[in-house]
Amino acid sequence: MELFESQPSHPTPSSDAPLAERIRPRSLEEFVGQEHLLGRGKPLRVLLEKDRLPSMIFWGPPGSGKTTLARILGAKTNADVHQLNAVSSGVKDVRDVIERAEANRKHRGRRTILFIDEIHRFNKAQQDALLHSVEDGVITLIGATTENPSFEVIPPLLSRCRIYVLEPLTSAQLIAILEHALTTDPVLTKLQVRVERHDDLILFSGGDARMMLNGLETAAHLTRPDAHGVRTVGTKEIEEAFQRKYARYDKGGEQHYTIISAFIKSIRGSDPDAAIYWLARMLEGGEDPKFIARRMIILASEDIGNADPQALMLATSCFTAVDYIGMPEARLVLAQAATYLASSPKSNASYAAISEATQDVKANPDEPVPLHLRNAPTPLMSSLGYGKEYRYSHDYEKHFVEQQYLPDGMKGKVYYRPTDNGEEKSIRERLNSWWKGKKR
């Protein structure tokens, strides 16, 4: 369970270890990327120099250095460091570490760091088990996740941690990592490996440094040496190593934004065929399926709304199902949701209503609540007219009575204008039959 001994040490990995492990940085000086956190005067470097690391969660894409950075920080601090993997660990493992941490603090005056990889896979009970110890400082938690912590980490634990966002590595940084591997790794140097096109490895790996390095090693072993013993890794060998042709899709760059835009606009435009095509492009390129599912939840409200109230429920269920089953089966759920949403009647009336109301609130933020709508829990409030002349809707025919609900300055204002599409047509007719003075 221990990640390091009490004295920081970095045993050299065996030659059988994957390339990404063999050349894993052992110090901040070797670490590539994340200058916004580790540069001179930047947050993590300052905290590390002062040996004042707080509990924190690293959020970033695969291969951006989350685990490596956590190990480096742990080795540099005057603390015992333990590592758990959320996939294989349970509440008992967490409690074992906490017991050892309490003993450390009581008998040795020593801090304990607990690093949890893939913390988003910890369930609520496992995360709850950490709360008290993190709050009391018994352990300093370092979590790593590829998922948005706001969705995957329980709020009480989230509030006790600082969130540090790790950025995708740039092409220049990935090339620097490649060159370092080619020139320093004993296995690659012995094989005399050279890479014909660095960009191919970067594109196939989607910016994931670990995937890139391990793909390079596989490709090197698939490459035959020439007469001089040199192995020149080309596109063919890289395709064989990754077992696929490259579909141009940069998860961290322009393609990420342009293709999701085309996908959303195809659904909004009621073209299920185009929506399926762009969905396939994203999935083939390695896009996070939960990112796609979240965007469909937003679209279900923004572009469909009450024209088909089932759309939001289906989109939300899609996200839950995708989270439960993962890829590759998740593509079936995404396809069902995308085709349903694209085929649904459309309305942005709810979106337009909240946008217009927000503008009015910003322009007039302190419009008073009408007296008859105010609660009157005390005699003084009743004497001031709070709640007076309020009419209880259920006392009237069809459980409706027309009265003023907006502030005086907004009286008669109409924000929600249902369309003639789908269910909104009947909603509009019903509202118009109730509110004779407000035609929508």
MOWO-V326122 format. One record per pair of residues at least 12 apart in sequence whose C-alpha atoms are under 7 Angstrom apart, sorted by sequence separation. I is the first residue (numbers start at 0). GAP is how many residues later the second one is. D is the distance in whole Angstrom. If there is no record, write none. Layout:
# MOWO-V326122
i->I gap->GAP d->D
i->I gap->GAP d->D
This chain:
# MOWO-V326122
i->262 gap->12 d->5
i->299 gap->12 d->5
i->373 gap->12 d->5
i->374 gap->12 d->6
i->427 gap->12 d->7
i->219 gap->13 d->6
i->373 gap->13 d->5
i->218 gap->14 d->7
i->222 gap->14 d->6
i->370 gap->14 d->6
i->371 gap->14 d->6
i->372 gap->14 d->6
i->221 gap->15 d->6
i->262 gap->15 d->5
i->296 gap->15 d->6
i->299 gap->15 d->7
i->317 gap->15 d->6
i->370 gap->15 d->5
i->371 gap->15 d->4
i->9 gap->16 d->7
i->261 gap->16 d->7
i->262 gap->16 d->7
i->317 gap->16 d->7
i->370 gap->16 d->6
i->371 gap->16 d->5
i->371 gap->17 d->6
i->372 gap->17 d->6
i->218 gap->18 d->5
i->296 gap->18 d->5
i->371 gap->18 d->5
i->218 gap->19 d->5
i->258 gap->19 d->6
i->295 gap->19 d->6
i->296 gap->19 d->6
i->317 gap->19 d->7
i->218 gap->22 d->5
i->314 gap->22 d->6
i->174 gap->23 d->7
i->217 gap->23 d->6
i->313 gap->23 d->7
i->416 gap->23 d->5
i->118 gap->24 d->6
i->113 gap->25 d->6
i->118 gap->25 d->6
i->119 gap->25 d->6
i->134 gap->25 d->7
i->292 gap->25 d->7
i->293 gap->25 d->7
i->50 gap->26 d->6
i->112 gap->26 d->6
i->113 gap->26 d->6
i->114 gap->26 d->6
i->115 gap->26 d->6
i->116 gap->26 d->6
i->117 gap->26 d->5
i->118 gap->26 d->6
i->130 gap->26 d->6
i->214 gap->26 d->6
i->292 gap->26 d->5
i->411 gap->26 d->7
i->111 gap->27 d->5
i->112 gap->27 d->5
i->113 gap->27 d->5
i->114 gap->27 d->5
i->115 gap->27 d->5
i->116 gap->27 d->5
i->117 gap->27 d->5
i->119 gap->27 d->7
i->192 gap->27 d->7
i->214 gap->27 d->7
i->110 gap->28 d->7
i->111 gap->28 d->6
i->112 gap->28 d->6
i->113 gap->28 d->6
i->114 gap->28 d->6
i->115 gap->28 d->6
i->116 gap->28 d->7
i->289 gap->29 d->6
i->85 gap->30 d->6
i->123 gap->30 d->7
i->310 gap->30 d->6
i->78 gap->31 d->6
i->79 gap->31 d->6
i->80 gap->31 d->6
i->81 gap->31 d->6
i->82 gap->31 d->6
i->83 gap->31 d->6
i->84 gap->31 d->6
i->85 gap->31 d->6
i->78 gap->32 d->5
i->79 gap->32 d->5
i->80 gap->32 d->5
i->81 gap->32 d->5
i->82 gap->32 d->5
i->83 gap->32 d->5
i->84 gap->32 d->5
i->85 gap->32 d->6
i->119 gap->32 d->5
i->289 gap->32 d->7
i->78 gap->33 d->5
i->79 gap->33 d->6
i->80 gap->33 d->6
i->81 gap->33 d->6
i->82 gap->33 d->6
i->83 gap->33 d->6
i->84 gap->33 d->7
i->85 gap->33 d->6
i->119 gap->33 d->6
i->289 gap->33 d->7
i->401 gap->33 d->7
i->78 gap->34 d->7
i->86 gap->34 d->6
i->85 gap->35 d->6
i->90 gap->35 d->5
i->173 gap->35 d->7
i->199 gap->35 d->7
i->267 gap->35 d->6
i->85 gap->36 d->5
i->89 gap->36 d->7
i->101 gap->36 d->6
i->195 gap->36 d->6
i->248 gap->36 d->5
i->250 gap->36 d->6
i->307 gap->36 d->7
i->100 gap->37 d->6
i->191 gap->37 d->7
i->192 gap->37 d->6
i->193 gap->37 d->6
i->194 gap->37 d->6
i->195 gap->37 d->6
i->196 gap->37 d->7
i->200 gap->37 d->7
i->246 gap->37 d->7
i->307 gap->37 d->7
i->369 gap->37 d->6
i->90 gap->38 d->7
i->100 gap->38 d->6
i->168 gap->38 d->6
i->191 gap->38 d->5
i->192 gap->38 d->5
i->193 gap->38 d->5
i->194 gap->38 d->5
i->195 gap->38 d->5
i->246 gap->38 d->6
i->306 gap->38 d->6
i->368 gap->38 d->6
i->73 gap->39 d->7
i->167 gap->39 d->7
i->191 gap->39 d->6
i->192 gap->39 d->6
i->193 gap->39 d->6
i->194 gap->39 d->6
i->306 gap->39 d->6
i->367 gap->39 d->6
i->190 gap->40 d->7
i->306 gap->40 d->6
i->366 gap->40 d->6
i->97 gap->41 d->7
i->292 gap->41 d->7
i->299 gap->41 d->7
i->303 gap->41 d->6
i->203 gap->42 d->6
i->303 gap->42 d->4
i->304 gap->42 d->6
i->366 gap->42 d->7
i->24 gap->43 d->7
i->302 gap->43 d->6
i->303 gap->43 d->5
i->304 gap->43 d->6
i->23 gap->44 d->7
i->27 gap->44 d->7
i->205 gap->44 d->6
i->302 gap->44 d->5
i->303 gap->44 d->6
i->26 gap->45 d->6
i->205 gap->45 d->6
i->302 gap->45 d->5
i->304 gap->45 d->6
i->25 gap->46 d->6
i->301 gap->46 d->5
i->301 gap->48 d->7
i->301 gap->49 d->5
i->356 gap->58 d->7
i->275 gap->59 d->6
i->355 gap->59 d->7
i->352 gap->62 d->5
i->274 gap->63 d->7
i->352 gap->63 d->5
i->349 gap->66 d->6
i->7 gap->67 d->5
i->271 gap->67 d->5
i->348 gap->67 d->6
i->7 gap->68 d->7
i->348 gap->68 d->6
i->348 gap->69 d->6
i->271 gap->70 d->5
i->270 gap->71 d->6
i->271 gap->71 d->6
i->69 gap->72 d->7
i->269 gap->72 d->4
i->346 gap->72 d->6
i->269 gap->73 d->6
i->5 gap->74 d->6
i->266 gap->74 d->6
i->267 gap->74 d->6
i->346 gap->74 d->7
i->266 gap->75 d->4
i->345 gap->75 d->7
i->344 gap->76 d->6
i->3 gap->77 d->6
i->66 gap->77 d->7
i->344 gap->77 d->6
i->2 gap->78 d->6
i->65 gap->78 d->6
i->1 gap->79 d->6
i->2 gap->79 d->5
i->1 gap->80 d->4
i->2 gap->80 d->5
i->0 gap->81 d->6
i->1 gap->81 d->6
i->0 gap->82 d->6
i->0 gap->83 d->7
i->61 gap->84 d->6
i->167 gap->84 d->6
i->54 gap->85 d->5
i->55 gap->85 d->6
i->56 gap->85 d->6
i->57 gap->85 d->6
i->58 gap->85 d->6
i->59 gap->85 d->7
i->60 gap->85 d->5
i->53 gap->86 d->6
i->54 gap->86 d->5
i->55 gap->86 d->5
i->56 gap->86 d->4
i->57 gap->86 d->5
i->58 gap->86 d->5
i->59 gap->86 d->5
i->54 gap->87 d->6
i->55 gap->87 d->6
i->56 gap->87 d->6
i->57 gap->87 d->6
i->58 gap->87 d->6
i->58 gap->88 d->7
i->58 gap->89 d->7
i->63 gap->102 d->7
i->63 gap->103 d->7
i->56 gap->104 d->7
i->63 gap->104 d->6
i->55 gap->105 d->5
i->56 gap->105 d->6
i->57 gap->105 d->6
i->58 gap->105 d->6
i->59 gap->105 d->6
i->63 gap->105 d->6
i->54 gap->106 d->5
i->55 gap->106 d->4
i->56 gap->106 d->5
i->57 gap->106 d->5
i->58 gap->106 d->5
i->59 gap->106 d->5
i->54 gap->107 d->6
i->55 gap->107 d->6
i->56 gap->107 d->6
i->57 gap->107 d->6
i->58 gap->107 d->6
i->59 gap->107 d->6
i->60 gap->107 d->6
i->57 gap->108 d->7
i->306 gap->114 d->6
i->307 gap->114 d->6
i->306 gap->115 d->5
i->307 gap->115 d->6
i->306 gap->116 d->5
i->305 gap->117 d->6
i->306 gap->117 d->5
i->305 gap->118 d->6
i->33 gap->132 d->6
i->33 gap->133 d->6
i->32 gap->136 d->6
i->32 gap->140 d->7
i->31 gap->141 d->7
i->63 gap->144 d->6
i->62 gap->145 d->4
i->63 gap->145 d->7
i->61 gap->146 d->6
i->62 gap->146 d->5
i->62 gap->147 d->5
i->22 gap->158 d->7
i->22 gap->162 d->7
i->19 gap->190 d->5
i->19 gap->193 d->6
i->18 gap->194 d->6
i->19 gap->194 d->6
i->18 gap->195 d->6
i->17 gap->196 d->6
i->18 gap->198 d->7
